[in-house]
Amino acid sequence: MGQRSKRLVIDTDVMRSAGGEDAQATRSKQCRDLLKTVKDTDYGVVLTAMISEEWRKHQSRFARTWLVSMYAKRKVYHADAPVNQQLRSKVEQATEEEQKRNVMLKDFHLIEAALQTDKTVISVDETVRLCFHTVAQRVHILKHIIWVNPCKDDGLCIEWLHNGAESEQKRLLGHEED
């Protein structure tokens, strides 16, 4: 993988949802199109032990083939993203509701992987994104994480990738919502 290519942390929900060329569901098509764009452009994908394990259990047939082609193109970046207990504790302390804490802790490995690489997460999970967005107002390191939902912005995610996946304010966990 080239030094200039941005490394993306892709959540299992994208891998599970990505449908083949004959997919009809909007979510399946949007996740497939995102993966195809990542493969056909200069992006790499981040794999940690935890992400790899989740993908093995839940990826679609299309995603499995996609991952093989990403390996063939040398676009898979294996990252060591150890548990950051100090950051997890800050997030837990900044969150009053136990249910929201549990939602974030379940996907905290995505944040840890993003912080070890290029600070970009691709996920369709709006619940956890909103939880992280709220807590980012108190846990400032989270403010600079880019969180993109390929199913939320009507194809603009693909355009964003083609334009270099820059750190746009509206895509940051710490952005101020209108």
C-alpha positions, -999 to +999 in steps of 0.1 A: +000+000+000+014+034-010+023+058+018-001+084+005-032+063+006-057+069+034-065+040+056-102+035+064-117+016+093-147-001+079-173-014+103-187-050+100-222-036+093-209-024+059-193-057+052-224-076+062-247-053+041-227-051+009-247-070-018-236-083-051-242-068-085-278-081-085-287-065-051-319-046-050-319-032-015-307+004-012-284-003+018-269-033+000-261-013-031-247+017-012-224-005+009-213-024-022-206+008-041-186+021-012-164-010-011-160-009-049-149+027-047-124+019-020-110-009-041-108+011-073-092+042-057-061+047-036-076+038-002-065+010+021-086-008+047-076-012+083-077-047+099-072-053+136-075-086+152-110-077+164-122-063+131-109-093+113-127-116+136-160-097+132-157-097+095-150-134+093-182-141+111-205-115+094-192-105+059-214-110+028-202-131-001-195-099-020-174-085+009-154-117+011-145-115-026-137-077-021-114-084+008-094-110-013-090-085-040-079-058-015-052-083-003-041-089-039-037-052-044-018-049-011-044-025+002-050-041+036-032-025+065-029-046+097-029-024+127-022-031+163-049-011+181-046-021+217-074-014+242-070+022+253-084+018+288-077+054+297-098+067+268-125+042+274-127+053+310-130+090+299-159+080+276-176+060+303-173+089+328-187+114+302-218+093+295-245+091+321-267+065+304-256+029+308-272+019+275-253+045+256-220+035+273-226-001+263-234+009+227-201+028+224-180+002+242-192-025+218-177-005+189-149+012+207-124-009+188-133+011+157-123+044+175-090+028+187-082+016+152-090+050+137-068+067+162-039+044+153-043+051+116-060+080+096-089+088+120-116+076+096-145+052+103-170+040+077-202+027+094-239+026+088-246+026+126-261+060+133-269+051+169-233+047+179-222+077+158-247+099+177-234+086+210-198+092+201-208+127+187-224+136+220-195+124+241-169+141+218-180+174+232-164+163+265-137+139+253-119+161+228-097+135+211-129+121+196-137+154+179-112+148+151-125+113+141-142+113+107-173+091+108-190+085+074-222+066+068-225+054+032-263+051+035-269+085+050-260+111+024-275+099-008-243+089-026-222+118-015-200+094+004-188+080-029-181+116-042-163+124-010-140+094-015-133+104-051-124+139-039-098+126-015-118+119+017-108+152+033-117+160+068-149+180+062-164+196+093-198+179+089-181+145+089-163+149+122-176+135+154-170+168+171-189+190+146-216+214+158-249+202+145-274+229+133 
